[in-house]
């Protein structure tokens, strides 16, 4: 499937996959110089790209496992969403979960995007829902 990408900066890097079978496409920081993220701080990092995604899909922005486990950096909202009708720059809000400063360098891989389908829904208000075996039990109610 072809996804149209617009580079918004000459420094922008096209998304890439680490292997032929990788689901996620790496997104790169489009910053002019190193960017420091202080402990427990969130910083928005631009990628320098915009895209056109197919209708009824979205780009899910996930952490890069190495960056998360080795550097303590993850998307602040845990999973970002790029809607198919969004044409602005893809920006990743990176959060530093660690207790020391972390540095993002120009063109560093900062997150990964996976293209996912979704089913549009229509919500209809009702006074009653059908019974189920589980019922209203939640937050560990099915655990042993």
VODO-661444 format. One record per residue: residue in three letters; residue number from 1; y, z, x of N, C-alpha, C, O in turn. Coordinates in steps of 0.02 Angstrom, whole numbers, plus 32768, in hexadecimal, padded with zeros to 4 digits. Layout:
N
<ALA; NUM; <Y; Z; X>; <Y; Z; X>; <Y; Z; X>; <Y; Z; X>>
...
***
This chain:
144
<UNK; 1; <7FC5; 8000; 802A>; <8000; 8000; 8000>; <803E; 8000; 802D>; <8041; 8025; 805E>>
<UNK; 2; <806E; 7FD8; 801C>; <80AC; 7FD4; 8043>; <80E1; 7FFF; 8022>; <80ED; 7FFB; 7FE6>>
<UNK; 3; <8102; 8028; 804B>; <8139; 8052; 8035>; <8178; 803B; 8059>; <8179; 8038; 8097>>
<UNK; 4; <81AA; 8029; 8033>; <81E9; 8013; 8051>; <8210; 804F; 806C>; <821C; 807F; 8048>>
<UNK; 5; <8222; 804B; 80AC>; <8247; 8081; 80CE>; <828A; 8065; 80E5>; <828D; 802E; 8101>>
<UNK; 6; <82BE; 808C; 80DA>; <8300; 8079; 80F4>; <8313; 80AC; 8129>; <8316; 80E8; 811C>>
<UNK; 7; <8320; 8093; 8165>; <8339; 80BF; 819A>; <8383; 80CA; 818E>; <83AA; 809A; 8188>>
<UNK; 8; <8397; 8108; 818B>; <83DD; 811A; 817F>; <8401; 8128; 81C1>; <843E; 8134; 81C1>>
<UNK; 9; <83DC; 8125; 81F7>; <83F8; 8132; 8239>; <83CF; 8109; 826B>; <8393; 80FE; 8262>>
<UNK; 10; <83F0; 80F4; 82A1>; <83CC; 80CF; 82D6>; <8399; 80FC; 82F8>; <8367; 80E3; 8314>>
<UNK; 11; <83A4; 813E; 82F7>; <8376; 816D; 8317>; <8339; 817E; 82EC>; <830B; 819E; 8304>>
<UNK; 12; <8339; 8169; 82AE>; <8302; 817A; 8280>; <82C1; 815A; 8298>; <82C0; 8123; 82B4>>
<UNK; 13; <828A; 817F; 828D>; <8248; 8168; 82A0>; <8220; 815C; 8260>; <8220; 8186; 8232>>
<UNK; 14; <81FE; 8123; 825C>; <81D4; 8114; 8223>; <819A; 8146; 8220>; <8180; 815B; 8254>>
<UNK; 15; <8184; 815A; 81E3>; <814B; 8188; 81DD>; <810D; 8169; 81FD>; <8102; 812C; 81FA>>
<UNK; 16; <80E3; 8194; 821B>; <80A6; 817D; 823C>; <806C; 81AB; 8229>; <8076; 81E4; 8213>>
<UNK; 17; <8030; 8191; 8232>; <7FF3; 81BA; 8229>; <7FD5; 81C8; 826E>; <7FD7; 819D; 829A>>
<UNK; 18; <7FB9; 8203; 8276>; <7F9A; 8215; 82B5>; <7F59; 81EF; 82C1>; <7F49; 81DF; 82FB>>
<UNK; 19; <7F34; 81E0; 828C>; <7EF6; 81BA; 8290>; <7EF2; 818B; 8255>; <7F19; 8191; 8225>>
<UNK; 20; <7EC4; 815C; 8257>; <7EBB; 812C; 8221>; <7EA6; 814E; 81DF>; <7EAF; 8131; 81AA>>
<UNK; 21; <7E89; 8189; 81E3>; <7E70; 81AA; 81A7>; <7E9B; 81E6; 8192>; <7E88; 820A; 8163>>
<UNK; 22; <7ED3; 81F1; 81B3>; <7EFF; 8228; 81A0>; <7F20; 821A; 815D>; <7F37; 81E2; 8151>>
<UNK; 23; <7F22; 824C; 8132>; <7F41; 8244; 80F0>; <7F8D; 8249; 80F5>; <7FB1; 8227; 80D0>>
<UNK; 24; <7FA5; 8272; 8123>; <7FED; 827D; 8129>; <800D; 8250; 815C>; <7FF0; 8240; 8190>>
<UNK; 25; <804A; 823C; 814D>; <8073; 8214; 817A>; <80A8; 8241; 8197>; <80CF; 8260; 8172>>
<UNK; 26; <80AB; 8247; 81DA>; <80DA; 8273; 81FA>; <8121; 825D; 81EF>; <8131; 8222; 81F3>>
<UNK; 27; <814C; 828E; 81E1>; <8193; 8283; 81DA>; <81B5; 82A1; 8218>; <81A1; 82D5; 8231>>
<UNK; 28; <81E9; 827F; 8230>; <8209; 8290; 826F>; <8250; 82A9; 8264>; <8274; 8291; 8238>>
<UNK; 29; <8264; 82DA; 828C>; <82A8; 82F4; 828A>; <82D8; 82C0; 82A3>; <82CF; 82A4; 82D9>>
<UNK; 30; <830C; 82B2; 827B>; <8341; 8284; 8290>; <837F; 82AE; 829D>; <83AC; 82B2; 8274>>
<UNK; 31; <837F; 82CE; 82D8>; <83B6; 82FA; 82EB>; <83D2; 82E1; 832E>; <83AB; 82CA; 8358>>
<UNK; 32; <8414; 82E5; 8339>; <8431; 82CB; 8377>; <8422; 82F6; 83B4>; <8423; 82DD; 83EC>>
<UNK; 33; <8414; 8336; 83A9>; <8405; 8364; 83E1>; <83D6; 839A; 83C8>; <83C9; 839F; 838C>>
<UNK; 34; <83BE; 83C4; 83F5>; <8390; 83F9; 83E2>; <83B0; 8426; 83AD>; <83EC; 8433; 83AE>>
<UNK; 35; <8387; 843C; 837F>; <839D; 8465; 8346>; <8377; 84A7; 8348>; <8339; 84A7; 8347>>
<UNK; 36; <839B; 84DE; 834A>; <837C; 8520; 834D>; <8375; 853C; 8306>; <83A4; 853A; 82DE>>
<UNK; 37; <8339; 8555; 82F7>; <832D; 8576; 82B7>; <831F; 85BF; 82C8>; <82EB; 85CF; 82E6>>
<UNK; 38; <834C; 85EB; 82B4>; <8346; 8632; 82C2>; <830D; 8651; 8299>; <82F7; 8634; 8267>>
<UNK; 39; <82F4; 868B; 82AE>; <82BF; 86AC; 8288>; <82D2; 86B5; 823F>; <830A; 86CA; 822F>>
<UNK; 40; <82A4; 86A5; 8213>; <82AB; 86AE; 81CA>; <82E5; 8686; 81AD>; <82FF; 8697; 8178>>
<UNK; 41; <82F9; 8652; 81CF>; <832E; 8625; 81B8>; <8310; 85E4; 81A0>; <82DC; 85CE; 81B9>>
<UNK; 42; <8332; 85C4; 8171>; <831F; 8582; 8158>; <8356; 8551; 816B>; <8391; 855E; 8161>>
<UNK; 43; <8342; 8518; 8186>; <8371; 84E4; 819B>; <8359; 84A1; 817E>; <831E; 8491; 8181>>
<UNK; 44; <8387; 847B; 8162>; <8376; 8439; 8149>; <8378; 8407; 8182>; <83A9; 8401; 81A6>>
<UNK; 45; <8340; 83E3; 818A>; <833A; 83B3; 81C1>; <8331; 836E; 81A3>; <8300; 8361; 8180>>
<UNK; 46; <835F; 8342; 81B1>; <835B; 82FD; 8199>; <8328; 82D5; 81BE>; <831A; 82E1; 81F9>>
<UNK; 47; <830B; 82A4; 819C>; <82DB; 8276; 81BB>; <82FB; 8232; 81CA>; <82DF; 820A; 81F0>>
<UNK; 48; <8335; 8226; 81AE>; <8357; 81E6; 81B9>; <8339; 81AC; 8192>; <834B; 8173; 819F>>
<UNK; 49; <830C; 81BA; 8163>; <82ED; 8185; 813C>; <82F2; 8192; 80F1>; <82F6; 81CC; 80DB>>
<UNK; 50; <82F2; 815D; 80CB>; <82EC; 815E; 8082>; <82B2; 812F; 8072>; <829F; 8105; 809A>>
<UNK; 51; <8295; 8137; 8036>; <825D; 810C; 8025>; <825B; 80FC; 7FDA>; <827D; 811C; 7FB2>>
<UNK; 52; <8233; 80CA; 7FCA>; <8226; 80B7; 7F85>; <81DB; 80C2; 7F79>; <81B1; 809D; 7F93>>
<UNK; 53; <81CB; 80F5; 7F52>; <8185; 8105; 7F43>; <8172; 80E5; 7F01>; <819C; 80DC; 7ED5>>
<UNK; 54; <8132; 80D5; 7EF9>; <811C; 80B7; 7EBA>; <8125; 80E6; 7E7E>; <8121; 8123; 7E86>>
<UNK; 55; <8131; 80C9; 7E44>; <8137; 80F0; 7E07>; <80F7; 8119; 7DFC>; <80C0; 8103; 7E0E>>
<UNK; 56; <80FE; 8154; 7DDF>; <80C7; 8182; 7DD2>; <80A6; 819D; 7E12>; <806B; 81AF; 7E12>>
<UNK; 57; <80CD; 819E; 7E49>; <80B8; 81BF; 7E86>; <80F1; 81EB; 7E9E>; <812A; 81E5; 7E86>>
<UNK; 58; <80E2; 8216; 7ECE>; <8117; 823B; 7EF0>; <8100; 8247; 7F38>; <80C5; 8247; 7F47>>
<UNK; 59; <8130; 8252; 7F63>; <8121; 8263; 7FA8>; <811F; 82AF; 7FAD>; <8151; 82D0; 7FA2>>
<UNK; 60; <80E5; 82CA; 7FBD>; <80DE; 8312; 7FC7>; <80EA; 8322; 8010>; <80C9; 8306; 803C>>
<UNK; 61; <8119; 834E; 801D>; <812C; 8360; 8062>; <8108; 83A1; 8074>; <8116; 83D6; 8057>>
<UNK; 62; <80DB; 839D; 80A4>; <80B4; 83D6; 80BA>; <80C5; 83E9; 8102>; <80E2; 83C1; 8127>>
<UNK; 63; <80B2; 8426; 8115>; <80BA; 843C; 815A>; <808B; 8414; 8187>; <8056; 83FD; 8172>>
<UNK; 64; <80A0; 840C; 81C5>; <8072; 83F4; 81F8>; <804D; 8431; 8211>; <806D; 8463; 8224>>
<UNK; 65; <800C; 842F; 8212>; <7FE5; 846B; 8222>; <7FF6; 8487; 8267>; <7FFB; 84C4; 826F>>
<UNK; 66; <7FFF; 845D; 8299>; <800F; 8475; 82DC>; <8053; 8498; 82DE>; <8059; 84CD; 82FD>>
<UNK; 67; <8084; 847B; 82BD>; <80C7; 8499; 82BC>; <80C5; 84DC; 8298>; <80E7; 850B; 82AC>>
<UNK; 68; <809F; 84DF; 8263>; <809B; 851D; 823C>; <8076; 8554; 8262>; <808E; 858D; 8265>>
<UNK; 69; <803D; 8543; 827F>; <8015; 8577; 829F>; <802E; 858A; 82E4>; <8029; 85C4; 82F8>>
<UNK; 70; <8049; 855A; 8309>; <8060; 8569; 834D>; <80A9; 857F; 8350>; <80BB; 85A7; 837B>>
<UNK; 71; <80D2; 8565; 8324>; <811A; 8572; 8327>; <8134; 859B; 82EC>; <816D; 85B2; 82ED>>
<UNK; 72; <810B; 85A5; 82B8>; <8121; 85CB; 827E>; <8154; 85A7; 8253>; <817A; 85C6; 822E>>
<UNK; 73; <8154; 8564; 8256>; <8183; 853C; 822E>; <815F; 8519; 81F6>; <812A; 84FC; 8200>>
<UNK; 74; <817B; 851D; 81BA>; <815D; 84FE; 817F>; <8195; 84E8; 8150>; <81CD; 8502; 8154>>
<UNK; 75; <8186; 84BA; 8122>; <81B7; 84AA; 80EF>; <81C8; 84E9; 80C7>; <819B; 850E; 80B2>>
<UNK; 76; <8207; 84F6; 80BD>; <821E; 8534; 809B>; <8202; 853A; 8055>; <81F4; 8571; 803E>>
<UNK; 77; <81FA; 8502; 8033>; <81DF; 8503; 7FEF>; <8194; 84F9; 7FEE>; <8177; 84EC; 7FB9>>
<UNK; 78; <8175; 84FF; 8028>; <812C; 84F7; 8033>; <8115; 84B0; 8028>; <80F4; 8494; 8054>>
<UNK; 79; <8123; 8492; 7FEE>; <8114; 844B; 7FE3>; <8152; 842B; 7FC5>; <8168; 843E; 7F8F>>
<UNK; 80; <816E; 83FB; 7FE8>; <81A8; 83D7; 7FCE>; <8191; 839C; 7FA3>; <8158; 8386; 7FA7>>
<UNK; 81; <81BE; 8384; 7F79>; <81AF; 834C; 7F4C>; <81E5; 8317; 7F55>; <8220; 8325; 7F4E>>
<UNK; 82; <81CF; 82D9; 7F64>; <81FC; 82A0; 7F65>; <81E9; 8275; 7F28>; <81B4; 8257; 7F27>>
<UNK; 83; <8214; 8274; 7EF6>; <8207; 824E; 7EB9>; <820C; 8203; 7EC6>; <8230; 81ED; 7EF3>>
<UNK; 84; <81E9; 81DD; 7E9D>; <81E7; 8194; 7EA8>; <822B; 8173; 7E9C>; <8236; 813C; 7EB6>>
<UNK; 85; <8257; 8192; 7E76>; <8299; 8174; 7E6A>; <82CF; 818F; 7E99>; <8309; 817C; 7E92>>
<UNK; 86; <82BD; 81BA; 7EC8>; <82ED; 81D5; 7EF8>; <82F8; 81A3; 7F30>; <82C8; 8189; 7F4D>>
<UNK; 87; <8337; 8195; 7F3F>; <8347; 8165; 7F74>; <8370; 8183; 7FAC>; <8385; 815E; 7FD9>>
<UNK; 88; <837B; 81C4; 7FAB>; <83A1; 81E4; 7FE0>; <8376; 81F2; 801D>; <833A; 81E3; 801E>>
<UNK; 89; <8394; 820E; 8050>; <8370; 821F; 808D>; <833C; 8254; 807F>; <8349; 8284; 805B>>
<UNK; 90; <8301; 824C; 809C>; <82CE; 8280; 8098>; <82E2; 82B7; 80C9>; <82E9; 82AB; 8105>>
<UNK; 91; <82EB; 82F2; 80AE>; <8300; 832C; 80D5>; <82CA; 8362; 80CE>; <82B3; 836F; 8096>>
<UNK; 92; <82B7; 8380; 8105>; <8286; 83B6; 8104>; <82A9; 83F7; 8113>; <82C9; 83FF; 8147>>
<UNK; 93; <82A4; 8426; 80E5>; <82BF; 846A; 80EF>; <828A; 8491; 8116>; <8258; 84A6; 80F9>>
<UNK; 94; <8296; 849B; 8157>; <8265; 84BF; 8181>; <8278; 8508; 8184>; <82B2; 851A; 818F>>
<UNK; 95; <8245; 8533; 817B>; <8250; 857B; 817F>; <822A; 8597; 81BB>; <81F1; 8585; 81C7>>
<UNK; 96; <824B; 85C3; 81E0>; <822E; 85E4; 821A>; <8211; 8627; 8203>; <8237; 8656; 81F8>>
<UNK; 97; <81D0; 862C; 81FE>; <81AF; 866A; 81EA>; <81A8; 869B; 8224>; <8196; 86D5; 8219>>
<UNK; 98; <81B6; 8685; 8261>; <81AD; 86AF; 829B>; <81E8; 86DD; 82A9>; <8219; 86DF; 8284>>
<UNK; 99; <81E1; 8703; 82DF>; <8214; 8734; 82F3>; <823C; 871C; 8330>; <8263; 8743; 834C>>
<UNK; 100; <8232; 86DD; 8344>; <8259; 86C2; 837B>; <8276; 867E; 8367>; <825D; 865E; 8338>>
<UNK; 101; <82AA; 866A; 838A>; <82C8; 8628; 837D>; <8295; 85F1; 8389>; <826B; 85F6; 83B5>>
<UNK; 102; <829A; 85BC; 8360>; <8271; 8580; 8369>; <82A1; 8546; 8371>; <82D7; 8545; 8354>>
<UNK; 103; <828C; 8515; 8398>; <82B7; 84DB; 83A6>; <8296; 849C; 838D>; <825B; 848F; 839A>>
<UNK; 104; <82BC; 8474; 8368>; <82A7; 8432; 8352>; <82CB; 8400; 837F>; <8308; 8403; 8387>>
<UNK; 105; <82A5; 83D3; 839D>; <82C2; 83A1; 83CA>; <82C9; 835F; 83A5>; <82A6; 8352; 8374>>
<UNK; 106; <82F7; 8334; 83BC>; <82FE; 82F2; 839D>; <82BB; 82CD; 839C>; <8296; 82CD; 83CD>>
<UNK; 107; <82AC; 82AE; 8363>; <826F; 8287; 8359>; <822E; 82B0; 835B>; <81F9; 8294; 8365>>
<UNK; 108; <8234; 82F2; 8352>; <81F8; 831C; 834E>; <81D8; 8314; 8309>; <81FC; 830E; 82D8>>
<UNK; 109; <8197; 8316; 8306>; <8173; 8314; 82C6>; <817D; 8357; 82A4>; <816C; 838B; 82C0>>
<UNK; 110; <8199; 8357; 8267>; <81AB; 8395; 8246>; <8185; 83A4; 8206>; <8184; 83DD; 81EF>>
<UNK; 111; <8165; 8373; 81E9>; <8140; 837C; 81AB>; <8116; 833E; 81A0>; <8119; 830F; 81C8>>
<UNK; 112; <80EF; 833E; 816B>; <80C8; 8303; 815A>; <80CF; 82F5; 8110>; <80D5; 8323; 80E7>>
<UNK; 113; <80CE; 82B5; 80FF>; <80D3; 82A0; 80B9>; <8093; 827F; 80A3>; <8077; 8254; 80C6>>
<UNK; 114; <807B; 8293; 8068>; <8040; 8276; 804A>; <8055; 8258; 8007>; <8077; 8279; 7FE0>>
<UNK; 115; <8043; 821A; 7FFB>; <8053; 81FA; 7FBB>; <801E; 820F; 7F88>; <7FE2; 8206; 7F92>>
<UNK; 116; <8035; 822C; 7F50>; <8007; 8245; 7F1D>; <801A; 8229; 7ED8>; <8055; 821F; 7EC9>>
<UNK; 117; <7FE7; 821C; 7EAF>; <7FF5; 8206; 7E6A>; <8004; 8242; 7E3E>; <7FF2; 827B; 7E4F>>
<UNK; 118; <8026; 8236; 7E07>; <802E; 826B; 7DD5>; <8029; 824B; 7D90>; <8032; 820F; 7D88>>
<UNK; 119; <801A; 8275; 7D60>; <8014; 825E; 7D1B>; <8051; 8278; 7CF5>; <805A; 82B4; 7CEE>>
<UNK; 120; <807C; 824B; 7CDB>; <80B5; 8262; 7CB4>; <809D; 8289; 7C76>; <806A; 8278; 7C58>>
<UNK; 121; <80C2; 82BD; 7C65>; <80AF; 82E8; 7C2C>; <80E6; 82EA; 7BF8>; <8121; 82DF; 7C07>>
<UNK; 122; <80D2; 82F8; 7BBC>; <8101; 8305; 7B86>; <80EF; 834A; 7B6B>; <80B7; 8355; 7B56>>
<UNK; 123; <811F; 8378; 7B6A>; <8112; 83BB; 7B52>; <8121; 83BF; 7B08>; <8156; 83A9; 7AF1>>
<UNK; 124; <80F3; 83DB; 7AE2>; <80F9; 83E2; 7A9A>; <80F3; 842D; 7A8A>; <80C1; 844C; 7A9A>>
<UNK; 125; <8125; 8448; 7A6B>; <8124; 8490; 7A5A>; <80F1; 849E; 7A23>; <80EA; 8477; 79F4>>
<UNK; 126; <80CF; 84D7; 7A2A>; <809D; 84EC; 79F8>; <80A0; 8538; 79F1>; <80B6; 855B; 7A1F>>
<UNK; 127; <8089; 8551; 79B9>; <8086; 8599; 79AF>; <8044; 85B7; 79C6>; <803E; 85F3; 79CE>>
<UNK; 128; <8012; 858C; 79D1>; <7FCF; 85A5; 79E0>; <7FAB; 8575; 7A0F>; <7FB0; 8538; 7A07>>
<UNK; 129; <7F87; 8591; 7A3F>; <7F5E; 8569; 7A6C>; <7F15; 8577; 7A5D>; <7F04; 85AF; 7A48>>
<UNK; 130; <7EE9; 8547; 7A68>; <7EA2; 8553; 7A5B>; <7E87; 8589; 7A8B>; <7E9E; 858E; 7AC4>>
<UNK; 131; <7E57; 85AF; 7A74>; <7E38; 85E3; 7A9D>; <7E0F; 85C3; 7AD4>; <7DF6; 858B; 7ACD>>
<UNK; 132; <7E07; 85E8; 7B0B>; <7DDD; 85D2; 7B43>; <7DB7; 8610; 7B5C>; <7DC8; 8648; 7B4C>>
<UNK; 133; <7D83; 8603; 7B84>; <7D5C; 863B; 7BA0>; <7D87; 8668; 7BCB>; <7D7F; 86A5; 7BC9>>
<UNK; 134; <7DB4; 864C; 7BF1>; <7DDF; 8673; 7C1D>; <7E17; 8696; 7BF8>; <7E28; 86CF; 7C08>>
<UNK; 135; <7E32; 8675; 7BC6>; <7E6A; 8693; 7BA1>; <7EA8; 8698; 7BCB>; <7EB7; 866A; 7BF1>>
<UNK; 136; <7ECD; 86CF; 7BC6>; <7F0B; 86D8; 7BE9>; <7F03; 86FC; 7C2D>; <7F35; 870D; 7C4D>>
<UNK; 137; <7EC6; 8707; 7C42>; <7EBA; 872A; 7C82>; <7ED3; 8701; 7CBC>; <7EC6; 86C5; 7CC0>>
<UNK; 138; <7EF6; 8721; 7CEA>; <7F11; 86FF; 7D25>; <7F15; 872E; 7D5F>; <7F01; 8768; 7D5A>>
<UNK; 139; <7F2D; 8716; 7D98>; <7F37; 873D; 7DD4>; <7EFA; 8767; 7DE6>; <7EFC; 87A4; 7DE9>>
<UNK; 140; <7EC3; 8744; 7DF2>; <7E86; 8765; 7E09>; <7E56; 8778; 7DD2>; <7E23; 8798; 7DDF>>
<UNK; 141; <7E65; 8766; 7D95>; <7E3A; 877A; 7D5C>; <7DF5; 875A; 7D5E>; <7DC7; 8774; 7D3E>>
<UNK; 142; <7DED; 8723; 7D83>; <7DAB; 8703; 7D85>; <7D84; 8718; 7DC3>; <7D4A; 8704; 7DCB>>
<UNK; 143; <7DA3; 8740; 7DEF>; <7D81; 8757; 7E2C>; <7D4E; 878D; 7E1E>; <7D4E; 87AC; 7DE9>>
<UNK; 144; <7D23; 8797; 7E4E>; <7CEE; 87CA; 7E46>; <7D03; 8809; 7E6A>; <7CDD; 883A; 7E6A>>
***
